[in-house]
């Protein structure tokens, strides 16, 4: 499985009573960064898995922490698979 770093923009909001002046920072969205194993990719989204449980042969068996990111929200992505393989040598 590929390991990806994905930079993306999420919605942003304030809770409760907030001054009108301080609401301007909502316009650009919230910059996010996620790293995970690529489960699937479609025309409209990328789904990452945060945690994998492996068999004794190193094959993925179960996962926890899935996140589907809409492609229109993705600013940048980088494949980290090679860096991971280098680190295990």
matplotlib code that plots the C-alpha trace (Angstrom):
import matplotlib.pyplot as plt

x = [0.0, 1.1, 1.8, 0.7, 1.1, -1.9, -2.3, -5.9, -8.3, -11.2, -14.2, -13.7, -16.1, -16.4, -18.6, -20.8, -21.0, -18.1, -17.3, -17.9, -14.2, -12.8, -14.9, -12.7, -10.2, -12.8, -12.6, -9.5, -10.5, -8.5, -5.1, -4.8, -2.1, -2.8, -0.5, -2.0, -2.1, -4.0, -7.1, -8.8, -8.9, -11.8, -12.5, -13.7, -11.8, -8.8, -9.3, -6.5, -6.1, -4.3, -3.5, -3.0, -2.9, -0.6, -0.5, 2.8, 3.7, 3.3, 0.1, -2.7, -5.3, -7.4, -7.5, -8.6, -9.0, -10.2, -10.5, -12.0, -10.7, -12.5, -10.0, -11.3, -10.0, -6.5, -3.8, -0.8, 0.1, 3.3, 4.0, 6.1, 6.3, 9.9, 11.0, 9.4, 11.1, 14.5, 13.9, 13.4, 16.7]
y = [0.0, 3.5, 5.9, 9.5, 13.0, 15.1, 18.8, 19.9, 22.7, 22.0, 24.0, 26.4, 27.8, 29.7, 28.6, 30.9, 34.7, 36.1, 39.6, 40.3, 41.5, 38.2, 36.2, 37.3, 34.5, 31.9, 32.9, 30.8, 27.6, 25.6, 24.2, 20.5, 17.9, 14.1, 11.1, 7.7, 4.5, 4.9, 2.7, 3.9, 6.8, 7.8, 10.7, 12.8, 11.6, 10.0, 7.7, 7.3, 4.8, 6.1, 2.7, -0.8, -4.2, -6.6, -10.4, -12.1, -11.9, -8.1, -8.0, -5.5, -7.3, -4.6, -0.8, 2.0, 5.7, 6.1, 9.6, 10.4, 13.7, 15.4, 16.0, 19.5, 20.2, 18.8, 21.4, 19.1, 15.4, 13.5, 9.8, 8.8, 5.1, 5.3, 7.2, 4.5, 1.7, 3.5, 3.8, 0.1, -1.0]
z = [0.0, -0.7, 2.2, 1.3, 2.8, 1.8, 2.4, 2.2, 3.2, 5.5, 6.6, 9.6, 12.1, 15.4, 18.3, 20.3, 20.1, 18.0, 16.9, 13.2, 12.8, 14.0, 11.5, 8.5, 9.3, 8.2, 4.5, 3.7, 5.4, 7.8, 6.5, 7.3, 6.8, 6.9, 6.5, 5.9, 3.8, 0.6, 0.7, -2.4, -4.9, -7.1, -9.4, -6.5, -3.3, -1.7, 1.3, 3.8, 6.7, 9.8, 11.4, 10.0, 11.7, 9.8, 9.4, 10.4, 6.7, 6.7, 4.8, 5.9, 8.0, 9.6, 9.8, 12.1, 11.4, 7.8, 6.3, 2.9, 1.5, -1.4, -4.2, -4.7, -1.1, -1.8, -2.2, -2.4, -2.0, -1.8, -2.0, 1.1, 0.3, -0.9, 2.2, 4.4, 2.5, 2.9, 6.6, 7.1, 5.4]

ax = plt.figure().add_subplot(projection="3d")
ax.plot(x, y, z, "-o")
ax.set_aspect("equal")
plt.show()
